[in-house]
Amino acid sequence: MRYSLLTIVLVSLSVQQVVAIPPLVKRQQIDDATVLNFALTLEHLENAFYQGALAKFDQKAFVAAGLPKYARGRFSQVAEHEKAHVKFLSDALGNKATQPCTYDFPYTDPKSFAALSQVLEGVGTSAYTGAAQLISNKDYLTAAASVLATEARHASWVASAVNGFAGWSGPFDVPLDLNQVYTLAAPFITSCPSSNPALPVKAFPSLTLSKSAPGSRSSVAHKAEATATHIVFFTGLDKIFVPITDGEVEVPKGLSGQVYALATSSGTEANDSTTVAGPTILSFEHDSNNNLIS
Ligand SMILES: *[C@@H]1O[C@H](CO)[C@@H](O)[C@H](O)[C@H]1NC(C)=O
């Protein structure tokens, strides 16, 4: 939790006496160029993701896979947007701009590509949402909000018009921090130019939950040395902490859309120092009557 000065003042005033002021949580000192380069790292990845799939699968392949006739043309538009994001951020960063890496995406056909597109656009939306607080320059913040809106539109369009699911997770999207996003992006990155600026991010060990059906007991697997005591489910702006017992966790009921699960060594705090493994992505798709379909 971050305490603003105003909260502290109000709390102090309301108790009418001087109480111990909660310690101010120090904001990570990250400059705007670093945040923009982190965003550019993701945009390069998305750009390569779409260019690669469009080069690999033609219109016939999309239709043969059962996707709507208009899908490929619209994916080409999405690809153009990602390319424009890369150019926009590269221009803003000038000679500090990070260069594209090589990538490996696990899609095998247009259908698995469309499924991964929905997930990646969702992660992009969570990345921009979480990074907003790190941006100092208001003009960059506005530009980032503008990109965020477009990533969210992509996520909605793929989810609903292509994959047949709801176009949203719920009233709120999940904000993720830089390391959490990098953990999700890293498995797709094969290698990067050594001249790229080093970013202050690290990937946490990967986390696997055997099942994601609401209410089911799911076994928790990770290769981290530290012991995880809880799985935290990130849904909208909420974090649901569930204890791990006998190596298993009970998946909460009522989750919706794109949810992230993180293994922590704390039952109350999900930050970078309490993270043991993850996040991993879970999807809870509902039909228009709110029945879970997958
Ligand atoms: C994370 O939470 C733990 C437990 O509350 C706290 O001790 C630690 O200072 C927090 N770390 C960061 C980086 O906020």
The ligand as a Gaussian input file, in Angstrom:
#p B3LYP/6-31G(d) Opt

LIG

0 1
 C        7.072000      -6.060000       0.632000
 O        6.275000      -6.503000       1.685000
 C        7.038000      -6.898000       2.831000
 C        6.063000      -7.535000       3.814000
 O        5.055000      -6.642000       4.191000
 C        7.772000      -5.678000       3.386000
 O        8.536000      -6.065000       4.511000
 C        8.683000      -5.153000       2.290000
 O        9.296000      -3.948000       2.732000
 C        7.914000      -4.861000       1.019000
 N        8.879000      -4.591000      -0.024000
 C        8.706000      -3.665000      -0.927000
 C        9.757000      -3.583000      -1.977000
 O        7.746000      -2.917000      -0.933000

